[in-house]
Amino acid sequence: MTLSVQLPSLKASTHSAAAKRFGVRPASWRAAAFVARARSSRCRKQASAEGKRQQAAVLQNITPFVLLASLLTGWLVRTAPLRGQEHNLPPTTNSYIQHLEDPSRAAWQKPDEVVRVLNLKSGENIADIGAGSGYFTVPFARKVGPAGKIYAVDIDREMLAYIEQRARQENLQNIQTVLADPHDPQLAPGSVDLIFICATLHHITDRAKYYPLLARALRPGGRVVNIDFQKRPLPVGPSLEMKIAREDVLSEFAGAGFHLAQEFDFLPYEYFLVFER
């Protein structure tokens, strides 16, 4: 998020005041204010006094804005990092896609095994929340077949455009992209059999309001899968501060009316939880 602060135009106001007071062009107001081009000693003293009063008035006017700008600048540096800085992610969508599709990811993400243990059925509808590049969207689409549907949910239009292009190239007609809100997956009630969330939940801030939206989207007997990074130092993933501990995820889902139905421990850096209602 970029915060833009519009400070008052001090230059225009002080120039205008100087021009009105001294009858000079804006560029020469400082000289007129502090020197006044006085020829006599008395005039020079008067000019000096007037200049000091003018300088004090200007400083008095600009000091609050200088302080405000300084405070805001410091605040922005501390609280508004560039895209991906907390997550050590590439700065552009294209480079992020390459990062997500890096072949080395398969060694620890184990996508084939994840899909296998979910025991997906032909014709099922799945919502892939935080679909990104379609890393799981595409294998899900192949698994459920043309009778099923995969909702690729993301808040990034460019990512969704990439998934659409990929679906066309691979002739997968059962993928539908969904442009979501950060606080709402935009899923219709009773529309999916499984909601899959991988390395995304820690980005959702108001999860207490998000979980009921997931519950509403599930069909009877539906499941919510959450895979996320263990809260410990790891060679991949976000900073330790961004991670959610497994125990906290269990508590949050329980508070939303879910219970833990399954858990898998074959991922070296992530917990793998399956919830039902």
Residue, then its C-alpha position, 0 to 999 in steps of 0.5 A: m500500500t502506498l500512502s501519499v501525503q499532499l503538503p500545502s504549497l509553502k512556496a506559492s504562499t510565501h512568494s505571494a506574501a513577499a510580493k504583496r509586502f515588498g512589491v518585488r518578483p517572487a524570486s527576490w522576496r528573500a532579499a527584499a525581506f531580509v535586506a530590503r536594499a536599504r541605503s541608510s543605517r536606520c533602514r538597514k536596521q528596520a529591514s533586518a528586524e523585518g527580515k527576522r520577523q518574516q523568517a520567524a513567521v515562515l519557520q513557524n508556518i512550515t515547522p509543523f509540516v516539516l515535522l509531519a512529513s518527517l514523521l510520515t516518512g519514518w512511519l512509511v519506512r517502518t510499516a509499508p514495505l515494498r511488495g513481497q519484502e516480508h515474504n521475500l517474494p519477487p517484485t513483479t508478477n512475472s518473476y513471482i510466477q517463475h518463483l511459484e513454478d520453480p521446479s525445486r519447489a516440488a521437493w518440499q511442496k510435494p504436489d503429486e502426493v498432496v493431490r493423491v491423499l486428498n482422494l478427489k472424486s470426478g465431478e467435484n467442485i474445488a475452490d483453490i484460494g490464493a491460486g497464484s500461478g495455478y500450481f495446484t489449480v491445474p492438477f486439481a482440474r485434471k483430477v476432477g475431470p470435465a464434470g467437475k469445476i475448479y474455482a481459481v480464487d485470487i486477488d491479483r488480476e494478472m495471476l488470474a489472467y495467467i491461469e486463464q491463458r494456461a487453461r486454454q493452452e492445456n485445454l482445461q475447460n473446467i477452470q473458472t477464475v474468481l477475482a476475490d476481495p482480500h476479506d471475501p473469497q467471493l464464492a457462492p453458497g453451497s458451491v464447492d466440495l473442497i476449499f484448498i488454501c495453501a500458503t495463503l491463510h497467513h495473508i488474511t488478517d480478519r480470519a474470524k470473519y473469513y471462516p464463516l464465508l468458507a463455511r457458507a460456500l461448502r456443500p454438505g460434507g465439504r472439507v477445508v484444507n489448510i497447508d501453511f508454513q510451520k512457525r519456526p525458522l525455515p529456508v522458504g516461506p514468510s518471516l517468522e512474524m507472519k506465520i501462524a502456529r498450527e495450534d492457533v489455526l486449530s483454535e481458530f477453525a474450532g471457533a468457527g465451528f470446524h473440527l480437524a478430520q485429518e492431518f498429514d505430516f509428510l511436508p517438511y516445512e508445512y502443516f497439512l490440516v483437513f477440516e470438516r463441519 
